[in-house]
Amino acid sequence: MKSPTVRGIGLPLPSLTIDSQRLLFSLSSFIAAAITLAIAFSASLPRPWWALLTVYVTAQPMAGAFRPKTLYRLGGIATGAAVTILLVPNLQNSPELLVLCLASWTGFCIYLAVLDRTPRAFLFQMAAFSSAVISFPYLDDPANIFDTTIARVQEMTVAILCVTAVHALLQPWSATPVIRARAQSFLDHARRWAAEAIGGRHTRLENEHRRMLAADITELGMIAVHLPFDQRWAPTTKRRVTALQQQLARILPLASAAANRLDLLRAQGKLPPELARLIDDVSDWLSDPESTVHQSAPLIRRCERAAAAEERGDWTALLTASACVRIAECLAALAASRRLAGRIGSPGRPRLEARAAQPFVLARDHGMAALAGLATATAIALYCAVWILLAWPNGSATAAFAALITCSFAAQDDPAPVIGRYLLATLKTFPVAALYLFVILPRVDGYEMLIVTLAPALLWMGYVQADPARSPQALPMFSCFIVAMGFLARFQGDFALFINTGLAQLGGIVATLAVTKMFRSANVLRTARRILRANWAELAQLADIRRPFLPDRWTAQAMDRLGQVAGRMAVAPSGDALHAADGLADLRIGRNIIPIRRALPHVPHDARHRLGAVLSGLSACYSGRWRRGRVDPPPAALLQSIDGALDALLTLPPDEARRRALRALVGMRCNLFPAADAPAMEVRA
């Protein structure tokens, strides 16, 4: 259909399309805001504008996303209020000590919030935020802090309950379609990458492009935590998503391992015709978007038949078997993932793989959490020091706004760009707030007319909040618009108060931006290096037979760390040492350690001793990388230990434990010593 044109000019008119889901979300938030204001005015709450702002801070576009946060937010508000009542009256005569205690408390809460990485983090974040915004504006008048605290708790509680109830009734969004779309996107992306990797064309892909797939797995789990609050059969769907995560986590290391073995085989010469045809057929199945799950079964059987060549015992046969086994496992994981993704959101009992799946454990970075908490505490202490030393009347409001912004963006490595956009959005909204306060609201009489008058601005901002591309602009727009007008029981159009409030907001944003640039902007690369070092430490512990053996937990955390590093690698310069650390190779080595440790009880003493020497060498190698913080080449003694273990296993009967350990040793040798000469082996009939 052709777009309409201006008569006589022929220029197309801009098309105006409105997304129904975003409009429904904005309408739901507006209804909740109207109910909240009605309750606030009827109950004569002292700060109705604070309740109104809480509505839009609490609202989330995804239906399930805000429900698990409701109790956490209410618990955080109660905790923050209790800390305020405990500290302010007892330390009112020592403002320096009071500021230090409040800053320390806020920093500790942010540390816990960044460490948690689940909806439970909102409890700690709300505890930090509520204690700051309740305490700072009233430090000059601590006598009424109890009444003030109770009023703030009432206002925020009314707002949270109203927005939760309205969104629960209208259900503007469901988490299930988002998860299904994310899983399907990952599968399509992973299939294309696996086809190119197995087909020998992976060299034209950047490492960061591969690692970004790991970030999708973690994001899938972060969305899945909302499912228990989303629909009546959501627990079944959540188990399926957990099982899907476990399968997706296998695809990356398996496909990259197969590509690694095939590269080594190609370096020896042309692939055998039968193997070349198998690789072509697998690549065709992966590349064809119309291929079905059932078509993978014959390919898996062909790979398993080709893997029987390892019984000859020569290095080429071992490489061929390792490549075919990894391809078969990758195809099986892709097929299982496609089946699970197709059943997401469907009622019915889960199958065994979904029911038996363990939760996908996220990696916790204490260093990053401590840094975020320390930066938050330092920033708040500096704000308050400037406010107290300058005796600035509006300094308390600046400190409160600064605490709000600092707590909101504390989890990011470098919040400065987001805070910069926050500042721009605030500046754009001030004229709208001034128009309402001095031109429109003086002509409004009564609650009903107030709601009708506010509808255009709040509906527009709510629509922006529902748009993922523009949602970061929504919070500063709501903050500037609502706080600048300062809704009270009676209209007060005070220009001086409007300017002072605006300057306090801008001062808080600018101060936060300055402190962020001083304390946080240079920490992205340090955080990436710390995550890599944590992964090396976990690998050293995984290879240490004296440590507890938790393979599933390690795999989940290693995949999560790989996803965390992916986004930070983009800012590393081309010559940075970070690029020398191949996270996928580390992931493959860790998955090779697992079958070796499992094989230890099933092999004779001599073979067990040689496998133990390999594990000991690996543990020492990765412990050294962790201590020195760089990728040092593995020692030659480790290569000798691997070759000795290969010889020992080749003399044993071909049971399942021996086969898995043998393939793990082949993979370990290929990953750690890709340029080493083929080991000398006796060819077996």
C-alpha positions in Angstrom: 0.0 0.0 0.0 1.4 3.4 -1.0 1.8 6.0 1.7 -0.3 9.2 1.3 1.4 12.2 -0.3 0.9 16.0 0.0 -1.2 17.2 -2.9 0.8 19.1 -5.5 4.2 18.3 -4.0 4.4 14.5 -4.1 6.2 14.2 -0.7 5.1 11.2 1.4 3.5 12.0 4.7 5.1 10.3 7.8 3.2 7.3 8.8 2.0 7.2 12.4 1.9 3.7 13.8 0.9 3.0 17.4 1.8 -0.3 19.1 -1.2 -1.7 20.9 0.8 -3.4 23.7 2.8 -0.2 24.5 -0.4 1.8 24.5 -2.0 -0.7 26.8 0.9 -0.6 29.2 0.9 3.3 29.2 -2.9 3.3 29.8 -2.5 0.8 32.7 0.2 2.9 34.3 -2.0 6.0 33.9 -5.0 4.3 35.5 -2.7 3.2 38.4 -1.4 6.8 38.7 -5.0 8.2 38.8 -6.0 5.7 41.5 -2.9 6.5 43.5 -3.5 10.3 43.4 -7.1 9.8 44.4 -6.1 7.8 47.5 -3.2 10.2 48.3 -5.6 13.2 48.2 -8.4 11.5 50.1 -6.0 10.3 52.8 -4.3 13.7 53.0 -0.9 12.2 52.4 1.7 15.0 52.6 3.6 14.3 49.4 1.2 13.0 46.7 3.8 13.7 44.0 6.1 11.1 45.7 3.4 8.4 45.4 2.8 9.4 41.7 6.5 9.1 40.9 6.7 5.7 42.6 4.0 4.4 40.3 6.1 5.1 37.2 9.3 4.0 38.8 7.7 0.7 39.8 5.8 -0.1 36.5 7.5 -2.6 34.1 6.4 -3.4 30.6 6.5 -7.2 31.1 3.5 -8.5 33.1 5.5 -11.0 35.1 8.5 -8.6 35.6 7.1 -6.4 38.3 5.1 -9.0 40.3 8.0 -10.8 41.9 9.5 -7.4 42.7 6.4 -6.1 44.6 7.2 -7.9 47.9 10.9 -7.2 47.5 10.2 -3.5 47.0 7.8 -3.4 50.0 10.4 -5.2 52.1 13.1 -2.9 51.0 11.0 0.2 51.8 10.3 -1.2 55.3 14.0 -2.0 55.8 15.1 1.5 54.7 12.5 3.2 56.9 13.6 1.2 59.9 17.3 2.1 59.3 16.3 5.8 59.0 14.4 5.7 62.3 17.3 4.0 63.9 20.1 6.3 62.7 18.7 9.8 62.4 17.4 10.5 65.9 20.4 8.9 67.6 23.0 10.7 65.5 21.3 14.0 64.9 23.9 15.8 66.9 26.8 14.3 64.9 26.0 15.1 61.2 29.4 13.8 60.0 28.9 10.4 61.7 25.3 10.3 60.5 26.3 10.9 56.9 29.0 8.3 57.2 26.6 5.7 58.5 24.0 6.5 55.8 26.6 6.3 53.1 28.0 3.0 54.4 24.5 1.5 54.7 23.7 2.6 51.1 26.9 1.2 49.8 26.4 -2.1 51.6 22.9 -2.4 50.1 24.2 -1.7 46.6 26.9 -4.4 47.1 24.2 -6.9 47.9 22.0 -5.8 45.0 24.8 -6.0 42.4 25.9 -9.4 43.8 22.4 -11.0 43.7 21.4 -10.4 40.0 17.8 -11.7 40.5 14.6 -9.8 41.3 15.6 -10.2 45.0 18.1 -7.4 44.3 15.3 -4.9 44.4 14.9 -5.5 48.1 18.5 -4.2 48.7 18.2 -1.5 46.1 14.9 -0.2 47.5 16.4 -0.3 51.1 19.3 1.8 49.9 17.2 4.2 47.9 14.4 4.7 50.5 16.7 5.3 53.4 18.5 8.0 51.4 15.5 9.9 50.0 13.8 9.7 53.4 16.8 10.9 55.5 18.6 13.5 53.5 15.8 16.1 52.9 15.0 16.1 56.6 18.4 16.0 58.3 17.9 19.7 59.2 14.7 18.8 61.1 15.2 15.4 62.7 12.5 15.9 65.3 9.7 14.9 62.9 11.7 12.1 61.2 9.3 9.4 62.5 6.2 11.0 61.1 8.0 11.8 57.8 9.2 8.2 57.5 5.7 6.8 58.0 4.3 9.2 55.4 6.9 8.2 52.8 6.3 4.5 53.5 2.5 5.0 53.1 2.9 6.9 49.8 5.3 4.4 48.3 3.2 1.4 49.5 0.0 2.8 48.1 1.7 3.4 44.7 3.3 0.0 44.5 0.0 -1.8 45.4 -2.0 0.2 42.9 0.3 -0.3 40.0 0.6 -4.0 40.8 -3.2 -4.5 41.0 -3.9 -2.6 37.8 -1.2 -4.3 35.8 -2.3 -7.7 37.2 -5.8 -7.1 35.9 -4.9 -5.8 32.5 -1.7 -7.9 31.9 -0.1 -5.7 29.3 2.7 -8.1 28.6 3.7 -11.7 29.1 7.2 -13.1 29.7 6.5 -16.3 27.8 6.5 -14.9 24.2 9.6 -12.9 25.0 11.4 -16.0 26.2 10.2 -18.0 23.2 11.4 -15.3 20.8 14.7 -15.0 22.6 15.3 -18.8 22.5 14.4 -19.0 18.8 16.7 -16.1 18.0 19.5 -17.8 19.8 18.9 -21.1 18.1 18.9 -19.4 14.6 22.1 -17.5 15.4 23.8 -20.6 16.9 22.8 -22.8 14.0 24.3 -20.3 11.5 27.5 -20.0 13.5 27.8 -23.7 14.0 27.3 -24.3 10.2 30.1 -21.8 9.4 32.4 -23.1 12.2 32.0 -26.8 11.2 32.3 -25.9 7.5 35.7 -24.2 8.0 34.4 -20.7 7.5 34.5 -19.6 11.1 37.7 -17.6 10.8 35.9 -14.7 9.3 33.8 -14.4 12.4 35.1 -12.2 15.3 35.6 -13.8 18.7 33.3 -11.2 20.2 30.5 -12.3 17.8 30.8 -15.9 19.1 30.9 -14.9 22.7 27.7 -12.8 22.4 25.8 -16.0 22.1 26.7 -16.8 25.7 25.2 -13.5 26.9 21.9 -14.6 25.3 21.8 -17.7 27.5 22.2 -15.6 30.7 19.6 -13.1 29.5 17.2 -16.0 28.8 17.5 -17.1 32.5 17.1 -13.5 33.8 13.8 -13.3 31.9 12.8 -16.8 33.1 12.8 -15.8 36.8 9.6 -13.9 36.1 7.7 -16.9 34.9 6.3 -18.2 38.3 4.3 -14.9 38.4 3.2 -14.9 34.8 0.7 -17.7 34.2 -0.9 -20.7 35.8 1.3 -23.3 34.1 4.4 -21.2 34.4 6.4 -23.6 36.8 6.3 -26.2 33.9 7.5 -23.5 31.5 10.2 -22.4 33.9 11.5 -26.0 34.2 11.6 -26.2 30.4 13.5 -22.9 30.1 16.0 -24.2 32.7 16.4 -27.4 30.7 16.7 -25.3 27.5 19.5 -23.2 29.1 21.4 -26.4 30.0 21.1 -27.6 26.3 22.1 -24.2 24.9 25.1 -24.0 27.2 26.4 -27.2 25.5 26.1 -25.9 21.9 28.9 -23.3 22.0 31.7 -25.5 23.4 30.6 -28.5 21.3 30.5 -26.7 18.0 33.8 -24.9 18.7 35.4 -28.1 19.7 34.3 -29.8 16.5 35.6 -26.9 14.5 39.0 -27.1 16.4 39.4 -30.8 15.5 38.4 -30.3 11.9 40.9 -27.5 11.5 43.7 -29.8 12.7 42.5 -32.5 10.3 42.5 -30.1 7.4 46.0 -28.9 8.4 47.2 -32.6 7.9 45.7 -32.7 4.4 42.4 -33.1 2.6 39.5 -34.6 4.6 38.6 -38.2 3.8 35.7 -38.2 1.3 33.2 -39.9 3.7 34.0 -37.4 6.4 33.8 -34.5 3.9 30.3 -35.6 2.8 29.2 -35.9 6.4 30.4 -32.4 7.2 28.6 -31.0 4.1 25.4 -32.7 5.0 25.6 -31.4 8.6 26.3 -27.9 7.4 23.3 -28.1 5.0 21.0 -29.2 7.8 22.3 -26.4 10.1 22.0 -23.7 7.4 18.5 -24.7 6.2 15.8 -22.8 8.2 13.2 -25.3 7.0 15.1 -28.3 8.4 13.2 -30.4 11.0 14.3 -32.0 14.2 13.7 -35.5 12.9 16.3 -35.0 10.1 19.1 -34.7 12.7 18.7 -38.3 13.8 20.3 -39.9 10.7 23.2 -37.4 10.8 23.8 -38.3 14.5 24.0 -42.0 13.7 26.4 -41.3 10.8 28.6 -39.3 13.2 28.6 -42.1 15.7 29.6 -44.7 13.1 32.4 -42.5 11.9 33.6 -42.1 15.5 34.3 -45.9 15.7 37.6 -45.2 13.9 39.2 -44.2 17.2 39.7 -47.9 17.9 42.6 -47.9 15.5 44.5 -45.8 18.0 46.4 -43.5 15.7 46.3 -39.7 16.1 44.3 -39.0 12.9 41.7 -41.5 13.9 41.4 -40.0 17.4 41.0 -36.5 15.9 38.3 -37.8 13.5 36.5 -39.6 16.3 36.6 -36.5 18.5 35.3 -34.3 15.8 32.4 -36.7 14.9 31.5 -37.2 18.6 31.3 -33.5 19.2 29.3 -32.9 16.0 26.8 -35.6 17.1 26.5 -34.1 20.6 26.1 -30.6 19.1 23.3 -31.9 16.8 21.6 -33.7 19.7 21.7 -30.5 21.8 20.3 -28.4 19.0 17.5 -30.9 18.4 16.6 -31.0 22.1 16.8 -27.2 22.3 14.4 -26.9 19.4 11.9 -29.3 21.0 12.1 -27.5 24.3 11.7 -24.0 22.7 8.7 -25.2 20.8 7.0 -26.3 24.0 7.6 -23.1 26.0 4.4 -21.7 27.3 2.4 -24.8 26.6 0.4 -26.5 29.4 1.0 -30.2 30.3 3.5 -32.2 32.3 7.2 -31.6 31.5 9.2 -34.4 30.1 12.1 -36.0 32.0 14.8 -33.6 30.8 12.8 -30.6 31.8 11.8 -32.1 35.1 15.4 -33.2 36.0 17.1 -29.9 35.0 18.8 -28.1 37.8 18.7 -24.3 38.2 21.1 -22.4 36.0 23.5 -21.0 38.6 24.8 -17.4 37.9 28.4 -16.4 38.7 28.7 -13.9 41.5 31.4 -11.3 41.2 32.2 -10.0 44.7 34.9 -7.7 43.4 32.5 -5.9 41.0 29.8 -5.7 43.7 32.2 -4.3 46.3 33.4 -1.7 43.8 29.9 -0.6 43.0 29.0 -0.4 46.7 32.2 1.5 47.5 31.7 4.0 44.7 28.1 4.6 45.8 29.1 5.2 49.4 31.9 7.5 48.4 29.7 9.5 46.0 27.0 10.0 48.7 29.6 11.0 51.3 31.0 13.6 48.9 27.6 15.0 48.0 26.7 15.5 51.7 30.1 16.9 52.5 29.7 19.7 49.9 26.1 20.3 51.0 27.1 20.6 54.7 30.3 22.7 54.1 28.5 25.2 51.8 25.4 25.3 53.9 23.4 25.1 50.7 19.6 25.3 51.4 18.7 22.9 48.5 21.7 20.7 49.1 19.5 18.0 50.8 17.4 17.7 47.7 20.5 17.4 45.5 21.8 14.7 47.8 18.5 12.8 47.5 18.4 13.0 43.7 22.1 12.0 43.5 21.4 9.0 45.7 18.4 8.0 43.5 20.5 8.1 40.3 23.5 6.5 41.9 21.4 3.6 43.2 19.6 3.2 39.9 22.7 2.7 37.8 25.1 1.2 40.3 25.1 -2.2 38.7 26.6 -0.9 35.4 30.4 -0.9 34.8 30.4 2.6 33.4 27.1 4.5 34.2 28.4 7.8 32.9 26.9 7.5 29.3 23.5 6.5 30.8 23.6 9.4 33.3 24.5 11.8 30.5 21.4 10.7 28.6 19.5 11.1 31.9 20.7 14.7 32.0 19.6 15.5 28.4 16.1 13.9 29.0 15.7 16.0 32.1 16.6 19.2 30.3 14.1 18.4 27.5 11.3 17.8 30.0 11.7 21.0 32.0 9.8 23.2 29.4 6.9 20.7 29.5 6.8 20.9 33.3 6.9 24.7 33.2 4.1 24.8 30.7 1.9 22.7 32.9 2.8 24.4 36.2 2.4 28.0 35.1 0.0 27.9 32.1 -2.3 24.8 32.4 -2.6 23.9 36.0 -3.7 27.4 37.3 -6.9 26.9 35.1 -7.6 23.4 36.5 -10.2 22.9 39.3 -10.8 19.6 40.9 -9.4 16.1 40.8 -11.2 15.0 37.7 -10.0 17.9 35.6 -6.4 17.4 37.0 -6.4 13.8 35.7 -7.8 14.8 32.3 -5.2 17.5 32.0 -2.3 15.2 33.0 -3.4 12.4 30.6 -1.6 13.6 27.4 1.8 14.1 29.1 1.7 10.9 31.3 0.3 8.7 28.5 3.1 9.9 26.1 5.8 9.3 28.7 4.3 5.9 29.6 4.4 5.0 25.9 8.1 6.0 25.8 8.7 3.8 28.8 7.2 0.8 27.0 9.5 1.2 24.0 12.8 -0.7 24.7 14.8 1.7 22.5 13.6 4.8 24.4 12.8 3.4 27.9 16.0 4.8 29.5 14.6 8.3 28.8 11.4 7.6 30.8 12.7 7.8 34.3 14.3 11.3 34.0 11.2 12.5 32.2 8.8 11.3 34.9 11.2 12.6 37.6 11.5 16.1 36.1 7.8 16.4 35.3 6.3 15.1 38.5 8.9 16.5 41.0 9.1 19.9 39.4 5.3 20.4 39.6 5.2 19.0 43.2 1.6 17.9 43.4 0.1 18.8 46.7 -3.4 19.0 48.1 -3.5 22.7 47.0 -1.9 24.2 43.9 1.3 26.1 44.5 2.7 27.8 41.4 5.9 29.2 43.0 8.4 30.1 40.3 11.3 30.4 42.8 10.5 27.0 44.2 10.3 25.6 40.7 13.7 26.9 39.8 15.3 25.8 43.0 13.8 22.3 42.6 15.0 22.1 39.0 18.5 23.3 40.0 18.6 20.7 42.8 17.7 17.9 40.2 20.3 19.1 37.8 22.9 19.5 40.5 22.3 15.9 41.6 22.6 14.6 38.1 25.7 16.7 37.3 27.3 15.7 40.6 26.6 12.0 40.0 28.0 12.3 36.5 31.2 13.9 37.8 31.7 11.3 40.6 31.0 8.5 38.2 33.6 9.7 35.7 36.2 9.9 38.5 35.4 6.5 40.1 33.8 4.2 37.6 34.5 5.0 34.0 38.0 3.3 33.9 36.8 0.0 35.5 35.3 -1.8 32.5 38.5 -3.5 31.4 39.5 -4.2 35.0 36.2 -5.9 35.6 36.7 -8.1 32.5 40.1 -9.1 33.6 38.8 -10.0 37.1 36.1 -12.1 35.6 38.6 -14.0 33.5 40.8 -14.5 36.5 37.8 -15.8 38.5 37.2 -18.3 35.7 40.8 -19.5 35.8 40.6 -19.9 39.5 37.4 -22.1 39.1 39.2 -24.2 36.4 42.1 -24.8 38.8 39.6 -25.9 41.5 37.7 -28.1 39.0 40.9 -29.9 38.1 42.0 -30.3 41.7 40.8 -33.8 42.8 40.9 -32.7 46.5 38.1 -30.2 45.8 34.4 -31.0 45.6 33.3 -32.0 42.1 30.3 -29.9 41.0 30.4 -30.0 37.1 26.9 -28.7 36.4 27.4 -25.7 38.6 30.8 -25.0 37.0 29.4 -25.2 33.5 26.6 -22.7 34.3 28.9 -20.2 35.9 31.6 -20.5 33.2 28.9 -19.8 30.5 27.6 -16.9 32.5 31.1 -15.4 32.9 31.6 -15.8 29.2 28.5 -13.8 28.6 29.6 -11.1 31.0 33.0 -10.8 29.3 31.5 -10.6 25.9 30.0 -7.1 26.3 33.2 -5.7 27.9 35.5 -7.1 25.2 34.0 -4.5 22.7 35.7 -1.6 24.6 39.1 -3.3 24.8 41.6 -1.9 22.3 42.8 -4.3 19.6 46.2 -4.9 21.2 44.8 -5.5 24.7 45.8 -8.7 26.5 42.1 -9.5 27.0 41.9 -10.7 23.4 44.6 -13.3 24.1 42.2 -15.0 26.5 40.0 -17.4 24.6 37.0 -17.9 26.8 35.6 -20.7 24.6 38.8 -22.6 24.8 38.7 -22.3 28.6 35.1 -23.5 28.5 36.1 -26.5 26.3 39.0 -27.4 28.6 36.7 -27.3 31.7 34.2 -29.6 30.0 37.1 -32.0 29.2 38.2 -32.0 32.8 34.7 -33.3 33.8 34.9 -36.8 32.1 38.5 -37.3 33.2 37.4 -36.8 36.9 34.4 -39.1 36.4 36.7 -41.8 34.9 39.1 -41.9 37.8 37.2 -44.5 39.8 36.7 -46.7 36.7 40.3 -47.2 35.5 43.3 -49.2 36.9 45.9 -47.7 39.2 48.4 -46.9 36.5 45.9 -45.1 34.3 44.5 -43.3 37.3 47.9 -42.1 38.2 48.5 -40.7 34.7 45.1 -39.0 34.6 45.9 -37.5 38.0 49.1 -36.1 36.7 47.2 -34.4 33.9 44.7 -32.9 36.3 47.5 -31.8 38.6 49.3 -30.1 35.7 46.1 -28.3 34.6 45.4 -27.1 38.1 48.9 -25.7 38.4 48.7 -24.1 35.0 45.4 -22.3 35.7 46.5 -21.4 39.2 49.5 -19.7 37.7 47.4 -17.8 35.3 45.1 -16.7 38.1 48.1 -15.5 40.2 49.8 -13.6 37.4 46.7 -12.4 35.7 47.8 -13.2 32.2 47.6 -16.0 29.6 50.9 -17.9 30.0 51.5 -20.9 27.6 51.1 -24.3 29.3 54.3 -26.1 30.3 55.8 -28.8 28.1 55.5 -31.2 31.0 51.7 -31.0 30.7 51.9 -32.2 27.1 54.0 -35.1 28.2 51.5 -36.0 30.9 48.6 -35.9 28.3 50.5 -38.1 25.9 51.3 -40.6 28.7 47.6 -40.7 29.7 46.6 -41.3 26.1 48.9 -44.3 25.8 47.7 -45.7 29.1 44.0 -45.4 28.1 44.6 -46.9 24.7 45.7 -50.1 26.3 42.5 -50.5 28.3 39.2 -52.2 27.2 36.9 -49.8 25.3 34.3 -49.2 28.0 32.3 -46.0 28.2 34.3 -44.3 30.9 37.5 -44.9 29.0 36.1 -43.6 25.8 34.9 -40.3 27.3 38.2 -39.8 29.1 40.2 -40.6 25.9 38.1 -38.1 23.9 38.6 -35.5 26.7 42.4 -35.9 26.5 42.3 -35.5 22.8 40.3 -32.3 23.1 42.6 -31.0 25.9 45.7 -31.6 23.8 44.1 -29.8 20.8 43.1 -26.8 22.9 46.3 -26.4 24.9 48.9 -27.4 22.3 47.3 -26.9 18.9 50.7 -26.5 17.2 52.3 -29.6 18.8 53.4 -32.5 16.6 51.2 -35.5 16.6 52.0 -37.9 19.4 53.8 -41.2 18.5 51.3 -44.0 19.0 51.2 -47.7 18.2 48.5 -48.3 15.5 46.0 -50.9 16.7 44.1 -53.2 14.4 
